Each structure stands twice: as C-alpha cells, then as structure tokens.
C-alpha cells in the first residue's frame, strides 16, 4: 500500500534543486547541514516536505509540536509573508523563536484554535510521541480549512519500537476520514515509506489535502 522512496528518487534533478535551496537557506539562518544542527533523518524529511508542497507565500501555517528546529525558521525566511503559528508543550522551545512567529503553548490532543483556521499544517516527527494521537488527527481535520494541506511525517523503527503496523493501518483510516485520499492515492504519491539513514529507522511522509 505504501511504496519506498528509493535512493534514485532522492537523486532526481528537481528534488536535488529543492534540497540545495533548503540547505542554502538553512545555512544562511544559522542551521548548517550537520547532525548537531539538523538531525540526519530530518536532512531528508525537511527537503522532501519543501519539495512536495510549494506554498504561495501568503498562507496561515500551523507547526504542530514544533520544538525549536530549522523548519519554521526556514519557512519564514523563504516565505516572509506567511503567518506561522508555532505550537508546542514546551515554553522554553517557543521562547527561542523570534517575534516573527505567533507562539502558543498547548496540547495537540486539544488544540486551542477555532475550526477551519489554517491553510497548511506541518507535523514533523511529533505524532509518534503522542499517546492519544488519534485525537490529534481529528483535531487537524477540525482546524484545517477546506482544501487546506497537511504535511505529516511519522517516524518509526523496523522493530516497531515506535509506530506499529496496526497503528499505521489505523492512521491511514483516520486520514481517509478527514482528507481527500483513497487507497489508490496512498499507493501513489500521498504517502511514502523510505529507508532511514540510521539502519532500521523509517518514516512515513504524507502530503494530503483536506476535504
């Protein structure tokens, strides 16, 4: 149902061009391409999210479980007119962001925003750390605008340390309820599974449009 991103997929000219731009901007704003600055798996995930979903530059964006990473900083540098809301349980993480961002401490199972509020939601390597993650997916479906986009990255391990196979199946079912995807879509471009850079690690990457 979910296909692998093979090494050759990451060597295609259009992806390489976008990845180069991502790393160039990241370096400029103080996040060099090193494991201490950008985690090895994120060195694939972030460029892929950028490559897969090109913004117009005027969107209202929700970064769900943002931590303090290069991603929202990259988006703001690339698209300065976007309105980016960084949302996390950790106030110290949020305090590190500049006043260019709208910062809010909160629980992703009970998101404190109104219905139909965001054009784009990014949730990168966060969902697997939430016990009641099903509530989070439903909340995403509530706060996203009609025809908005969700870019969701879920990390796992081949030994099922994190997301288990049954969880992946349940996740896909919940996504189908809230977003414009079908089994056929999932078999094509809406979700990808790639071999991680750390041996048995893998990530599911979804780029989905809301109903």
Buried (B, 14 or more C-beta within 10 A) or exposed (E): EBBEBEEEEBEEEEBEEBBEBBBEBBBEEEBEBEEEBBBEBBBBBBBBBBBBBEBEEEBBBBBBBBBBBBBBBBBBBBBEEBBBBBBBBEEEBBEEBEEEBBBBEBBBBEBEBEEEBBBBBBBBBBBBEBEEBBBBBBBBBBBBBEEBBBBBBBBBBEEEEBBEEEBBEBBBEBBBEBBEBEEEBBEEEBBBBBBBEEEEBBBBBBBBBBB
